[in-house]
Amino acid sequence: MSSGNPKDEYLDASANQRQFQTIRFAQLTVYLALTGFLINLLFAEATAMTPLVRILLKSAGLASTLLFWVHQVRTEQFWTHFVKRAAELEEE
């Protein structure tokens, strides 16, 4: 962080807020692309898949959903922290 200067820390907190907000939207794009790819594979008429492959694809979809959900929650927690810290610095 900064070297104790409240103005510099406020600028850092604001920059971190913007960064984490950008990350959230980037995650959404990647998640939607991955989900669309998996759904396309599962419901494609041209591909003949064994039941094991279907189960693996469904498991990959569930795992990716859980992974992105956890990452989204942590990103929101970081963002909230920096919003609160910036508000504290504004009061000083």
NORSULWO-V719576 format. One record per residue. N is the residue number from 0. RES is the residue in three letters. PSI is psi in radians with two decimals (NA if undefined). NEAR is the number of other ideal C-beta (glycine too) atoms within 10 Angstrom. Layout:
[[N:RES:PSI:NEAR] [N:RES:PSI:NEAR]]
//
This chain:
[[0:MET:-2.69:9] [1:SER:2.99:12] [2:SER:0.68:6] [3:GLY:-0.15:7] [4:ASN:2.06:10] [5:PRO:-0.61:12] [6:LYS:-0.75:10] [7:ASP:-0.70:13] [8:GLU:-0.66:18] [9:TYR:-0.74:18] [10:LEU:-0.70:14] [11:ASP:-0.76:17] [12:ALA:-0.71:21] [13:SER:-0.72:15] [14:ALA:-0.69:11] [15:ASN:-0.64:18] [16:GLN:-0.83:18] [17:ARG:-0.71:11] [18:GLN:-0.82:14] [19:PHE:-0.54:19] [20:GLN:-0.69:15] [21:THR:-0.70:10] [22:ILE:-0.70:15] [23:ARG:-0.76:14] [24:PHE:-0.58:8] [25:ALA:-0.69:11] [26:GLN:-0.73:14] [27:LEU:-0.75:12] [28:THR:-0.81:9] [29:VAL:-0.73:11] [30:TYR:-0.80:17] [31:LEU:-0.68:11] [32:ALA:-0.77:10] [33:LEU:-0.75:16] [34:THR:-0.75:14] [35:GLY:-0.70:10] [36:PHE:-0.80:14] [37:LEU:-0.70:17] [38:ILE:-0.71:12] [39:ASN:-0.74:10] [40:LEU:-0.71:15] [41:LEU:-0.65:14] [42:PHE:0.19:8] [43:ALA:2.34:10] [44:GLU:-0.53:5] [45:ALA:-0.34:4] [46:THR:2.27:10] [47:ALA:2.05:7] [48:MET:2.59:13] [49:THR:2.79:8] [50:PRO:-0.58:7] [51:LEU:-0.74:8] [52:VAL:-0.72:13] [53:ARG:-0.74:12] [54:ILE:-0.71:11] [55:LEU:-0.71:12] [56:LEU:-0.71:16] [57:LYS:-0.69:12] [58:SER:-0.67:10] [59:ALA:-0.67:14] [60:GLY:-0.75:17] [61:LEU:-0.77:11] [62:ALA:-0.74:10] [63:SER:-0.64:16] [64:THR:-0.81:14] [65:LEU:-0.74:10] [66:LEU:-0.85:12] [67:PHE:-0.60:17] [68:TRP:-0.83:11] [69:VAL:-0.75:10] [70:HIS:-0.66:14] [71:GLN:-0.74:15] [72:VAL:-0.78:9] [73:ARG:-0.69:11] [74:THR:-0.73:17] [75:GLU:-0.66:13] [76:GLN:-0.76:10] [77:PHE:-0.78:14] [78:TRP:-0.79:18] [79:THR:-0.69:12] [80:HIS:-0.81:14] [81:PHE:-0.52:19] [82:VAL:-0.80:16] [83:LYS:-0.72:11] [84:ARG:-0.70:18] [85:ALA:-0.67:17] [86:ALA:-0.68:11] [87:GLU:-0.72:13] [88:LEU:-0.56:17] [89:GLU:-0.54:10] [90:GLU:-0.42:5] [91:GLU:NA:8]]
//
